[in-house]
């Protein structure tokens, strides 16, 4: 049926109103997510988990300062009265909604008082004097942490006039029974040419008091590859080789376009630990009413798992995020129809699963099995937990990208084992930056060795028409551990190819380590 011009105009106006309404909702969601992420980041800078409570006035003041507020004693007393015993994360979020952060203008004025040269920079030495000598004094270690985080120029100056835009995603390395490592892989979009600052580090999940989590010592790296005509044609741009404690970083200029970020760990410190487990942790129990409930220990593990699989850090699980979890634990995906059923039965927000909804989902699984925890253990073991509920075969991590001139975007695309592109990138980086040693008189067998402060990687190139076998002997090395787990081994290299021979790291970082490896061609 034909419509009149008047009805078309009315329909057009209606579409415009709906479009504006939709955009307003998206903007509102985006602001809410950003607010929540900032709240959580500030909270986790003070506490090990968002499930922990604020237990003192001093803790409240500290966590408010982490969130960019500068509360007076009067403000703190307003929220921590003589009747207050604890405040939880939700209380903290509500306080932040009322207490607005200092404006950029106010912060700039404060820095201008310190910047005597008026050049937009503050020397670290000047900052030391201020933060360690005035008011509530900070330790030198605390100031170091601030300046290392803020000094993207790595030039001993804090650029307080910077306004970089950032994106973040989480992920995890999962260790398979055969020693293979599965991990997330990401696409990263940069709208325009810009200076970029990229970091990767292990994700500090909640820990038992006084007990160090083994994954925090796992080495991490990130390879940046540029997508040209296709995903198969990826060009190595850089990798994160500069280190600041457990964080590895890279800063440089990248042109506009699509990049792939491929996380990497050598496997030297992410290995199967042969540990005697005295007793299996309890996951569920019956309460006084005979109803099935999750144990406190299992809830803590599920909370950590939620943090791992909440890749964008907004405190909710989207279908995409949940499917990475499903692929890892069951090998199958949840379709839209099943997701709708899930949303009908469990707590959701903005069409995404909440932390409580995720807990209830696992409780339902236990109820379906009448308390039999077998399926729950399948999930836990596939995520790197042992029978004592310790994460020993996985390493969660977090990636941050900051760009000077535009807003970068990052999205997890795959969860898979090391790809051909990663192996090629490692080999190319070692060949480009390492030392070369010819093994035979014909110069057809070459060993390339790349050395940094934290790891050594060797690559063998076979330029001949025949396969070769290389004997590798590490017996003269001291305080070293390699990814193969053997001091002496042999590798076979195909004709006209190159391959990674081994990765080596110090066994004890505080002690001197000596790498002395002998490669010899087997006749």
Secondary structure, DSSP 8 states (H G I E B T S, - for coil): ----HHHHHHHHHHHHHHHHHHHHHHHHHHHHHHHHHHHHHHHHTTSS-TTS-B-SHHHHHHHHHHTT----HHHHHHHS-TT---B-HHHHHHHHHHS----HHHHHHHHHHH-TT-SSEEEHHHHHHHHHHSSS---HHHHHHHHHHH-TT-SSEEETT---EEEEEEEEEEE-TTS-EEEEEEEEEESS-EEEEEEEEE------TT---GGGG---EEEEEEE-SSTTSEEEEEE--EEETTEEEEEEEE-SEEEEEEEE--SSSS--------S----EEE-TTS-EEE-HHHHHHHHHHHHHH-TT-SSSB-HHHHHHHHHHHTS----HHHHHHHHHHS-EETTEE-HHHHHHHHHHHHHHTTT--HHHHHHHHHTTB-TTS-B-SEEEEEEEEEESSS--EEEEEEEEE--HHHHHHHHHHHHHHSEEEE-STTS-EEEEEEE-SS-EEEEEEE-SSS-EEEEEE-TT-BSEEETT--SEEEEEE-TTEEEEEEEEEESSTTS--B---EEEE--
